[in-house]
Amino acid sequence: MCETGAVNACDNKYKEWEANEEIRIFREYLRIPTVHPNVNYDECVEFLRRQAASLDLPVKVIEVNPRKPIVVITWEGTDPEAKSIILNSHMDVVPVYETHWTRPPFEAEMDHEGRIYARGAQDMKCVGIQFLGAIRALQREGVRLKRTLHATFVPDEEIGGKLGMMEWVHKESFRQLNAGFSIDEGIAGEGDAFPLFYGERSVWHVYFNISGTPGHGSLLLKGTAGAKAHYIIDKLMRFRENEVKRLENNPEYTIGDVTTVNITKMKGGVQENVVPPELSVCFDVRLAVDVNHLEFENQLLDWCREAGGGIELEYDQKCPYVKPTVLDSSNIYWVAFKAALDELGLKVKPQIFPGGTDSRYIRGVGIPAIGFSPMNNTPVLLHDHDEFLKADTFLEGIRIYTKIVKSVANA
């Protein structure tokens, strides 16, 4: 809060933020409610067309699936044949519980501390606008980059990217980008160091559809669906406990270094005194990058047999193993990225991303990708109530990306 003698200084700072072009653009973007479910992207696409026009850059709108637009803003490099750089962000945001917000979630209100409140402030409309802000800064400097930049704005990342990036990476319109490297979102860091992500765990959403002996609730029937479900749940919860211990016992580990297992859905039964013939249990499993997928699935199948059989596995998501991006001298883009960080004096902590982003699909087609959101000393509020980003942090992020983009695009 402003001290009594510093009120004028605070007011002046607030007016400076209010008048800043990049903050104005950011807040305008935040006010577009591209919120699930049933997102309408029309207003967002028109907004991005205006941004491309302000930068005097061509824009394409690609629809791999109806009503799921992908916006590509391109700044051609001096060597158009060289591999290009993708600056990727997603347009959609997760739902809000408005009663838990102290500010309207889609008005982008800014307080006198510079906190801009809105869904998407951290995840990840900030990054999309910071990419454009970096391009604008380089244009103003009269810089020409060797490699072409493609600022891509994709749909539906928050629901797995199934109708967006997941399919697009296999289309000719994506191959025509001639991409050599991609930068996408990370998350905020609460300390001085910036989290930097070079890989992701594989997301498996596994349903155990369990059949068993039905009958009256007063009996002790053998082979019931409930008894089998208990066996499966017990095995996976014991596996989970071991992963918790691994995480606790190694101070170098982050959550992305272990496999997480959580029950997310359970359904079945018809009446309180009827033993049901079927039950279903869903687990959200995130396989660490050192887990052998075939061995893990065989273990699940063994447990199903041990439980008594009659259990079918169904996968809503079953992401394959994707090799993490190499962070060494063999990766020229990483060398350039790291050089920019060093020049800026920034500390980063490379790690495996705890959730899932569209980078997994880009890495899956052999393109190295890094997830990095330039937000340090910032509480992690993605998907949380009262999501905000400070104006100065946002503007510093543009300065950081300007240096990184210039370095990587000239690699």
VEXSE-423137 format. One record per residue (C-alpha): residue number from 1; residue in three letters; chain; x, y, z. Coordinates in steps of 0.2 Angstrom, whole numbers. Layout:
N
<pt NUM, ALA, A, <X, Y, Z>>
...
END
This chain:
411
<pt 1, MET, A, <0, 0, 0>>
<pt 2, CYS, A, <6, 18, -3>>
<pt 3, GLU, A, <12, 27, 12>>
<pt 4, THR, A, <4, 44, 16>>
<pt 5, GLY, A, <19, 54, 9>>
<pt 6, ALA, A, <20, 43, -6>>
<pt 7, VAL, A, <2, 44, -13>>
<pt 8, ASN, A, <7, 56, -27>>
<pt 9, ALA, A, <21, 44, -32>>
<pt 10, CYS, A, <9, 29, -32>>
<pt 11, ASP, A, <-4, 39, -42>>
<pt 12, ASN, A, <9, 44, -55>>
<pt 13, LYS, A, <15, 26, -57>>
<pt 14, TYR, A, <-3, 20, -59>>
<pt 15, LYS, A, <-6, 33, -72>>
<pt 16, GLU, A, <10, 27, -81>>
<pt 17, TRP, A, <3, 10, -81>>
<pt 18, GLU, A, <-14, 15, -87>>
<pt 19, ALA, A, <-6, 25, -102>>
<pt 20, ASN, A, <6, 11, -107>>
<pt 21, GLU, A, <2, 4, -124>>
<pt 22, GLU, A, <7, -14, -120>>
<pt 23, ILE, A, <-3, -15, -104>>
<pt 24, ARG, A, <-18, -7, -113>>
<pt 25, ILE, A, <-17, -21, -126>>
<pt 26, PHE, A, <-15, -34, -113>>
<pt 27, ARG, A, <-30, -29, -103>>
<pt 28, GLU, A, <-40, -28, -119>>
<pt 29, TYR, A, <-36, -46, -123>>
<pt 30, LEU, A, <-40, -51, -105>>
<pt 31, ARG, A, <-57, -44, -107>>
<pt 32, ILE, A, <-62, -56, -121>>
<pt 33, PRO, A, <-70, -71, -112>>
<pt 34, THR, A, <-63, -86, -121>>
<pt 35, VAL, A, <-68, -97, -107>>
<pt 36, HIS, A, <-74, -115, -107>>
<pt 37, PRO, A, <-85, -123, -110>>
<pt 38, ASN, A, <-91, -119, -128>>
<pt 39, VAL, A, <-78, -106, -132>>
<pt 40, ASN, A, <-83, -93, -145>>
<pt 41, TYR, A, <-66, -87, -152>>
<pt 42, ASP, A, <-73, -74, -165>>
<pt 43, GLU, A, <-69, -59, -154>>
<pt 44, CYS, A, <-52, -65, -150>>
<pt 45, VAL, A, <-48, -68, -169>>
<pt 46, GLU, A, <-53, -51, -173>>
<pt 47, PHE, A, <-42, -44, -159>>
<pt 48, LEU, A, <-27, -53, -165>>
<pt 49, ARG, A, <-30, -47, -183>>
<pt 50, ARG, A, <-30, -29, -177>>
<pt 51, GLN, A, <-13, -33, -168>>
<pt 52, ALA, A, <-6, -40, -183>>
<pt 53, ALA, A, <-11, -25, -193>>
<pt 54, SER, A, <-3, -13, -180>>
<pt 55, LEU, A, <13, -23, -182>>
<pt 56, ASP, A, <11, -22, -201>>
<pt 57, LEU, A, <13, -41, -202>>
<pt 58, PRO, A, <3, -54, -212>>
<pt 59, VAL, A, <-10, -65, -202>>
<pt 60, LYS, A, <-17, -82, -207>>
<pt 61, VAL, A, <-32, -90, -198>>
<pt 62, ILE, A, <-32, -109, -200>>
<pt 63, GLU, A, <-46, -121, -195>>
<pt 64, VAL, A, <-41, -139, -193>>
<pt 65, ASN, A, <-58, -141, -185>>
<pt 66, PRO, A, <-73, -130, -187>>
<pt 67, ARG, A, <-75, -116, -175>>
<pt 68, LYS, A, <-57, -120, -168>>
<pt 69, PRO, A, <-47, -106, -176>>
<pt 70, ILE, A, <-28, -106, -176>>
<pt 71, VAL, A, <-21, -88, -178>>
<pt 72, VAL, A, <-3, -86, -186>>
<pt 73, ILE, A, <6, -69, -186>>
<pt 74, THR, A, <22, -70, -196>>
<pt 75, TRP, A, <37, -59, -196>>
<pt 76, GLU, A, <48, -65, -210>>
<pt 77, GLY, A, <67, -66, -207>>
<pt 78, THR, A, <81, -61, -218>>
<pt 79, ASP, A, <84, -80, -222>>
<pt 80, PRO, A, <67, -87, -225>>
<pt 81, GLU, A, <74, -104, -229>>
<pt 82, ALA, A, <81, -106, -212>>
<pt 83, LYS, A, <71, -115, -199>>
<pt 84, SER, A, <59, -104, -191>>
<pt 85, ILE, A, <54, -100, -172>>
<pt 86, ILE, A, <37, -103, -165>>
<pt 87, LEU, A, <31, -92, -152>>
<pt 88, ASN, A, <16, -102, -146>>
<pt 89, SER, A, <1, -97, -134>>
<pt 90, HIS, A, <-16, -103, -131>>
<pt 91, MET, A, <-32, -91, -132>>
<pt 92, ASP, A, <-43, -101, -121>>
<pt 93, VAL, A, <-45, -100, -102>>
<pt 94, VAL, A, <-52, -111, -88>>
<pt 95, PRO, A, <-69, -107, -80>>
<pt 96, VAL, A, <-71, -96, -65>>
<pt 97, TYR, A, <-81, -97, -49>>
<pt 98, GLU, A, <-86, -79, -49>>
<pt 99, THR, A, <-92, -79, -30>>
<pt 100, HIS, A, <-74, -83, -25>>
<pt 101, TRP, A, <-67, -68, -34>>
<pt 102, THR, A, <-65, -51, -26>>
<pt 103, ARG, A, <-63, -43, -43>>
<pt 104, PRO, A, <-73, -46, -59>>
<pt 105, PRO, A, <-64, -60, -68>>
<pt 106, PHE, A, <-66, -53, -86>>
<pt 107, GLU, A, <-64, -34, -83>>
<pt 108, ALA, A, <-45, -34, -81>>
<pt 109, GLU, A, <-46, -21, -66>>
<pt 110, MET, A, <-29, -14, -60>>
<pt 111, ASP, A, <-26, -9, -42>>
<pt 112, HIS, A, <-14, 4, -37>>
<pt 113, GLU, A, <-1, -9, -34>>
<pt 114, GLY, A, <-1, -13, -52>>
<pt 115, ARG, A, <-10, -30, -50>>
<pt 116, ILE, A, <-20, -34, -65>>
<pt 117, TYR, A, <-34, -46, -60>>
<pt 118, ALA, A, <-42, -57, -74>>
<pt 119, ARG, A, <-43, -75, -79>>
<pt 120, GLY, A, <-29, -78, -91>>
<pt 121, ALA, A, <-18, -65, -83>>
<pt 122, GLN, A, <-5, -79, -79>>
<pt 123, ASP, A, <-11, -93, -90>>
<pt 124, MET, A, <-7, -88, -102>>
<pt 125, LYS, A, <-13, -72, -111>>
<pt 126, CYS, A, <1, -63, -104>>
<pt 127, VAL, A, <14, -73, -114>>
<pt 128, GLY, A, <5, -71, -130>>
<pt 129, ILE, A, <5, -52, -129>>
<pt 130, GLN, A, <23, -52, -122>>
<pt 131, PHE, A, <28, -61, -138>>
<pt 132, LEU, A, <19, -47, -149>>
<pt 133, GLY, A, <27, -34, -137>>
<pt 134, ALA, A, <44, -41, -140>>
<pt 135, ILE, A, <41, -41, -159>>
<pt 136, ARG, A, <35, -23, -158>>
<pt 137, ALA, A, <51, -18, -148>>
<pt 138, LEU, A, <63, -26, -160>>
<pt 139, GLN, A, <54, -17, -175>>
<pt 140, ARG, A, <56, 0, -166>>
<pt 141, GLU, A, <74, -4, -164>>
<pt 142, GLY, A, <75, -7, -183>>
<pt 143, VAL, A, <81, -25, -180>>
<pt 144, ARG, A, <80, -38, -194>>
<pt 145, LEU, A, <81, -56, -188>>
<pt 146, LYS, A, <88, -70, -197>>
<pt 147, ARG, A, <75, -83, -194>>
<pt 148, THR, A, <56, -81, -197>>
<pt 149, LEU, A, <45, -79, -182>>
<pt 150, HIS, A, <28, -87, -181>>
<pt 151, ALA, A, <17, -80, -166>>
<pt 152, THR, A, <4, -94, -165>>
<pt 153, PHE, A, <-12, -93, -155>>
<pt 154, VAL, A, <-21, -109, -153>>
<pt 155, PRO, A, <-38, -115, -146>>
<pt 156, ASP, A, <-43, -128, -133>>
<pt 157, GLU, A, <-26, -131, -124>>
<pt 158, GLU, A, <-35, -131, -108>>
<pt 159, ILE, A, <-45, -146, -113>>
<pt 160, GLY, A, <-30, -156, -120>>
<pt 161, GLY, A, <-28, -147, -137>>
<pt 162, LYS, A, <-37, -162, -145>>
<pt 163, LEU, A, <-45, -151, -158>>
<pt 164, GLY, A, <-31, -138, -159>>
<pt 165, MET, A, <-12, -142, -158>>
<pt 166, MET, A, <-13, -160, -156>>
<pt 167, GLU, A, <-20, -162, -174>>
<pt 168, TRP, A, <-12, -147, -181>>
<pt 169, VAL, A, <6, -153, -179>>
<pt 170, HIS, A, <2, -167, -192>>
<pt 171, LYS, A, <-6, -155, -205>>
<pt 172, GLU, A, <3, -147, -220>>
<pt 173, SER, A, <-1, -130, -214>>
<pt 174, PHE, A, <10, -133, -199>>
<pt 175, ARG, A, <24, -141, -209>>
<pt 176, GLN, A, <24, -126, -220>>
<pt 177, LEU, A, <30, -116, -205>>
<pt 178, ASN, A, <47, -125, -206>>
<pt 179, ALA, A, <49, -124, -188>>
<pt 180, GLY, A, <65, -128, -179>>
<pt 181, PHE, A, <61, -122, -161>>
<pt 182, SER, A, <46, -117, -151>>
<pt 183, ILE, A, <44, -107, -135>>
<pt 184, ASP, A, <28, -109, -125>>
<pt 185, GLU, A, <21, -106, -108>>
<pt 186, GLY, A, <29, -110, -91>>
<pt 187, ILE, A, <22, -105, -74>>
<pt 188, ALA, A, <26, -92, -62>>
<pt 189, GLY, A, <40, -93, -49>>
<pt 190, GLU, A, <38, -88, -31>>
<pt 191, GLY, A, <57, -84, -29>>
<pt 192, ASP, A, <70, -75, -38>>
<pt 193, ALA, A, <73, -90, -50>>
<pt 194, PHE, A, <62, -93, -66>>
<pt 195, PRO, A, <56, -110, -69>>
<pt 196, LEU, A, <60, -116, -86>>
<pt 197, PHE, A, <53, -132, -93>>
<pt 198, TYR, A, <61, -144, -106>>
<pt 199, GLY, A, <49, -159, -105>>
<pt 200, GLU, A, <33, -165, -99>>
<pt 201, ARG, A, <26, -181, -91>>
<pt 202, SER, A, <14, -192, -101>>
<pt 203, VAL, A, <-4, -189, -96>>
<pt 204, TRP, A, <-14, -205, -95>>
<pt 205, HIS, A, <-33, -204, -90>>
<pt 206, VAL, A, <-37, -222, -86>>
<pt 207, TYR, A, <-54, -229, -83>>
<pt 208, PHE, A, <-55, -246, -74>>
<pt 209, ASN, A, <-72, -253, -80>>
<pt 210, ILE, A, <-75, -267, -67>>
<pt 211, SER, A, <-88, -281, -68>>
<pt 212, GLY, A, <-93, -292, -53>>
<pt 213, THR, A, <-105, -303, -45>>
<pt 214, PRO, A, <-122, -293, -42>>
<pt 215, GLY, A, <-134, -297, -28>>
<pt 216, HIS, A, <-142, -292, -12>>
<pt 217, GLY, A, <-133, -280, 0>>
<pt 218, SER, A, <-135, -291, 15>>
<pt 219, LEU, A, <-124, -305, 8>>
<pt 220, LEU, A, <-105, -308, 7>>
<pt 221, LEU, A, <-104, -312, -11>>
<pt 222, LYS, A, <-87, -317, -20>>
<pt 223, GLY, A, <-80, -307, -34>>
<pt 224, THR, A, <-90, -292, -32>>
<pt 225, ALA, A, <-86, -276, -42>>
<pt 226, GLY, A, <-83, -267, -26>>
<pt 227, ALA, A, <-70, -280, -20>>
<pt 228, LYS, A, <-61, -279, -36>>
<pt 229, ALA, A, <-61, -260, -36>>
<pt 230, HIS, A, <-54, -260, -18>>
<pt 231, TYR, A, <-40, -271, -24>>
<pt 232, ILE, A, <-36, -259, -39>>
<pt 233, ILE, A, <-37, -244, -28>>
<pt 234, ASP, A, <-26, -251, -15>>
<pt 235, LYS, A, <-12, -256, -27>>
<pt 236, LEU, A, <-12, -238, -36>>
<pt 237, MET, A, <-13, -229, -19>>
<pt 238, ARG, A, <2, -239, -13>>
<pt 239, PHE, A, <11, -234, -29>>
<pt 240, ARG, A, <6, -216, -25>>
<pt 241, GLU, A, <13, -217, -8>>
<pt 242, ASN, A, <30, -223, -14>>
<pt 243, GLU, A, <30, -208, -26>>
<pt 244, VAL, A, <26, -197, -12>>
<pt 245, LYS, A, <41, -204, -2>>
<pt 246, ARG, A, <53, -202, -17>>
<pt 247, LEU, A, <48, -184, -19>>
<pt 248, GLU, A, <50, -180, 0>>
<pt 249, ASN, A, <67, -189, 1>>
<pt 250, ASN, A, <75, -181, -14>>
<pt 251, PRO, A, <77, -162, -11>>
<pt 252, GLU, A, <82, -160, -30>>
<pt 253, TYR, A, <66, -167, -36>>
<pt 254, THR, A, <51, -157, -41>>
<pt 255, ILE, A, <33, -164, -44>>
<pt 256, GLY, A, <38, -166, -62>>
<pt 257, ASP, A, <51, -179, -58>>
<pt 258, VAL, A, <39, -192, -51>>
<pt 259, THR, A, <23, -201, -57>>
<pt 260, THR, A, <7, -194, -49>>
<pt 261, VAL, A, <-8, -204, -47>>
<pt 262, ASN, A, <-25, -198, -42>>
<pt 263, ILE, A, <-43, -204, -42>>
<pt 264, THR, A, <-54, -192, -51>>
<pt 265, LYS, A, <-70, -200, -54>>
<pt 266, MET, A, <-80, -215, -47>>
<pt 267, LYS, A, <-97, -221, -53>>
<pt 268, GLY, A, <-109, -235, -52>>
<pt 269, GLY, A, <-123, -243, -42>>
<pt 270, VAL, A, <-142, -242, -43>>
<pt 271, GLN, A, <-148, -243, -25>>
<pt 272, GLU, A, <-141, -244, -7>>
<pt 273, ASN, A, <-146, -262, -4>>
<pt 274, VAL, A, <-140, -269, -21>>
<pt 275, VAL, A, <-123, -275, -25>>
<pt 276, PRO, A, <-120, -267, -42>>
<pt 277, PRO, A, <-114, -278, -57>>
<pt 278, GLU, A, <-102, -264, -63>>
<pt 279, LEU, A, <-92, -250, -56>>
<pt 280, SER, A, <-80, -238, -64>>
<pt 281, VAL, A, <-65, -229, -57>>
<pt 282, CYS, A, <-55, -216, -66>>
<pt 283, PHE, A, <-37, -212, -62>>
<pt 284, ASP, A, <-27, -197, -68>>
<pt 285, VAL, A, <-9, -203, -70>>
<pt 286, ARG, A, <6, -192, -75>>
<pt 287, LEU, A, <20, -204, -80>>
<pt 288, ALA, A, <37, -197, -76>>
<pt 289, VAL, A, <49, -196, -91>>
<pt 290, ASP, A, <60, -211, -84>>
<pt 291, VAL, A, <45, -223, -83>>
<pt 292, ASN, A, <44, -237, -96>>
<pt 293, HIS, A, <26, -236, -103>>
<pt 294, LEU, A, <24, -254, -108>>
<pt 295, GLU, A, <30, -260, -91>>
<pt 296, PHE, A, <18, -248, -82>>
<pt 297, GLU, A, <3, -254, -93>>
<pt 298, ASN, A, <8, -272, -90>>
<pt 299, GLN, A, <8, -269, -71>>
<pt 300, LEU, A, <-10, -262, -73>>
<pt 301, LEU, A, <-15, -277, -82>>
<pt 302, ASP, A, <-7, -289, -69>>
<pt 303, TRP, A, <-17, -280, -55>>
<pt 304, CYS, A, <-33, -282, -65>>
<pt 305, ARG, A, <-30, -301, -67>>
<pt 306, GLU, A, <-25, -302, -48>>
<pt 307, ALA, A, <-41, -293, -43>>
<pt 308, GLY, A, <-51, -307, -51>>
<pt 309, GLY, A, <-53, -302, -69>>
<pt 310, GLY, A, <-68, -295, -78>>
<pt 311, ILE, A, <-59, -278, -78>>
<pt 312, GLU, A, <-57, -268, -94>>
<pt 313, LEU, A, <-45, -253, -96>>
<pt 314, GLU, A, <-52, -238, -106>>
<pt 315, TYR, A, <-41, -223, -109>>
<pt 316, ASP, A, <-48, -205, -112>>
<pt 317, GLN, A, <-30, -199, -114>>
<pt 318, LYS, A, <-15, -210, -116>>
<pt 319, CYS, A, <-1, -199, -122>>
<pt 320, PRO, A, <15, -208, -128>>
<pt 321, TYR, A, <32, -205, -122>>
<pt 322, VAL, A, <40, -189, -129>>
<pt 323, LYS, A, <58, -186, -128>>
<pt 324, PRO, A, <62, -170, -118>>
<pt 325, THR, A, <71, -156, -126>>
<pt 326, VAL, A, <90, -157, -124>>
<pt 327, LEU, A, <98, -143, -115>>
<pt 328, ASP, A, <116, -144, -120>>
<pt 329, SER, A, <128, -138, -134>>
<pt 330, SER, A, <120, -149, -147>>
<pt 331, ASN, A, <105, -138, -146>>
<pt 332, ILE, A, <109, -122, -155>>
<pt 333, TYR, A, <93, -114, -150>>
<pt 334, TRP, A, <96, -118, -131>>
<pt 335, VAL, A, <113, -111, -133>>
<pt 336, ALA, A, <106, -95, -139>>
<pt 337, PHE, A, <92, -95, -126>>
<pt 338, LYS, A, <104, -98, -112>>
<pt 339, ALA, A, <116, -84, -119>>
<pt 340, ALA, A, <101, -71, -118>>
<pt 341, LEU, A, <97, -77, -100>>
<pt 342, ASP, A, <115, -75, -95>>
<pt 343, GLU, A, <116, -58, -103>>
<pt 344, LEU, A, <101, -53, -93>>
<pt 345, GLY, A, <108, -60, -77>>
<pt 346, LEU, A, <93, -71, -74>>
<pt 347, LYS, A, <93, -87, -64>>
<pt 348, VAL, A, <82, -102, -71>>
<pt 349, LYS, A, <78, -119, -64>>
<pt 350, PRO, A, <76, -131, -78>>
<pt 351, GLN, A, <63, -145, -74>>
<pt 352, ILE, A, <49, -156, -81>>
<pt 353, PHE, A, <32, -147, -82>>
<pt 354, PRO, A, <20, -153, -69>>
<pt 355, GLY, A, <5, -152, -80>>
<pt 356, GLY, A, <2, -153, -99>>
<pt 357, THR, A, <5, -140, -112>>
<pt 358, ASP, A, <4, -140, -131>>
<pt 359, SER, A, <23, -141, -131>>
<pt 360, ARG, A, <21, -160, -129>>
<pt 361, TYR, A, <13, -161, -147>>
<pt 362, ILE, A, <27, -150, -154>>
<pt 363, ARG, A, <41, -161, -146>>
<pt 364, GLY, A, <31, -176, -152>>
<pt 365, VAL, A, <35, -171, -170>>
<pt 366, GLY, A, <53, -169, -167>>
<pt 367, ILE, A, <54, -150, -164>>
<pt 368, PRO, A, <63, -145, -148>>
<pt 369, ALA, A, <53, -134, -136>>
<pt 370, ILE, A, <55, -124, -120>>
<pt 371, GLY, A, <41, -118, -108>>
<pt 372, PHE, A, <45, -101, -100>>
<pt 373, SER, A, <34, -88, -93>>
<pt 374, PRO, A, <45, -73, -87>>
<pt 375, MET, A, <36, -71, -70>>
<pt 376, ASN, A, <47, -73, -55>>
<pt 377, ASN, A, <43, -67, -37>>
<pt 378, THR, A, <25, -70, -42>>
<pt 379, PRO, A, <12, -81, -33>>
<pt 380, VAL, A, <7, -96, -44>>
<pt 381, LEU, A, <-11, -92, -48>>
<pt 382, LEU, A, <-15, -102, -64>>
<pt 383, HIS, A, <-33, -109, -63>>
<pt 384, ASP, A, <-35, -100, -45>>
<pt 385, HIS, A, <-47, -87, -39>>
<pt 386, ASP, A, <-41, -69, -41>>
<pt 387, GLU, A, <-28, -73, -54>>
<pt 388, PHE, A, <-17, -58, -57>>
<pt 389, LEU, A, <-1, -52, -64>>
<pt 390, LYS, A, <8, -36, -59>>
<pt 391, ALA, A, <10, -23, -72>>
<pt 392, ASP, A, <29, -21, -69>>
<pt 393, THR, A, <31, -40, -70>>
<pt 394, PHE, A, <22, -40, -87>>
<pt 395, LEU, A, <32, -26, -94>>
<pt 396, GLU, A, <49, -34, -88>>
<pt 397, GLY, A, <43, -50, -97>>
<pt 398, ILE, A, <43, -41, -113>>
<pt 399, ARG, A, <60, -34, -110>>
<pt 400, ILE, A, <66, -52, -106>>
<pt 401, TYR, A, <57, -60, -122>>
<pt 402, THR, A, <64, -46, -133>>
<pt 403, LYS, A, <82, -52, -128>>
<pt 404, ILE, A, <78, -70, -130>>
<pt 405, VAL, A, <68, -69, -146>>
<pt 406, LYS, A, <82, -59, -154>>
<pt 407, SER, A, <95, -71, -148>>
<pt 408, VAL, A, <86, -87, -153>>
<pt 409, ALA, A, <80, -80, -170>>
<pt 410, ASN, A, <98, -76, -175>>
<pt 411, ALA, A, <105, -93, -169>>
END
